[in-house]
Amino acid sequence: METSRHISFAILAILAFTALAAGALLLEHTGFFAGAFRTEILARVDAWDVVSARR
């Protein structure tokens, strides 16, 4: 009897996802995606914009 060497689709999908994630992480680390995963929030809060609860 010959045994099957079939690889499960779930295992193949996990391996593919891991390879893609590692590649994206490496590209981000090397600066290829410089700024793609960072966001600067520029905001100004003035005294009249602040709402406070007063009794």
Secondary structure, DSSP 8 states (H G I E B T S, - for coil): --------HHHHHHHHHHHHHHHHHHHHHHTTTTTTT---------GGG------
